[in-house]
């Protein structure tokens, strides 16, 4: 992805979030030069992988296969072993009509996917096999506390206000329903680490290769090491 495209997605996303009355934390608006002036008091933002996350999954076509995410809060994988650890995470996502997030599951992360407003979110579901294939067995999930069963590869649709709980190792693929508008999607989950906890059914590039044609508007969380003076202990 070109940095200019990422900047444009950030600007568009900020307008949509404002329309939906969802406000990002202050560090979302820091510039690269702001980051260069920050000290060790901001280290948690780096260690907990907080912030902007925009990807086309290596497709080269963000509008067709891509996702906007912002990690608002998160712990670290090591916290799962600590009875007093921060074992939860929260993300906000924006999903366009017919914009696909490829089929994947998470090894340890259980998550609630919540339609926070806008259009409808369609999710296709499969159980996984012991060898990480797509099982042919029916899938049962809880939608707002109500058990729902669909056939393997079947879909559920979340309208605004609705949610679903997705357990570990449950394959899912989602997109915004055509004709219903862009969707604001919340995610509440266990600790999230996208570097180690995702299993995509087909190989994808989880993080984009960036062509630096312009300066960053705001930093993606993978950019911190280049700009934040305390990135290296």
QUIBEL-V619427 format. One line per field, one symbol per residue. psi: psi as a letter, one per 40 degrees, with the letter a starting at -180 (. if undefined). Layout:
psi: ???
This chain:
psi: iidddddddddddddddddefhhiidedeiidddddeiaeeedddddefiahhhiefedegdddhihhihhdiiaiddddehdeigeiihihihhihehhhihiihdehiihhhheibaihhhhiiiiidefahieiihhihhfehhhhiiheiiihhiheiiihhiifhhihiihhheeiihhhihhiihhgedeehhhdihihdhihhhgdiiidihideeddddhdedh.
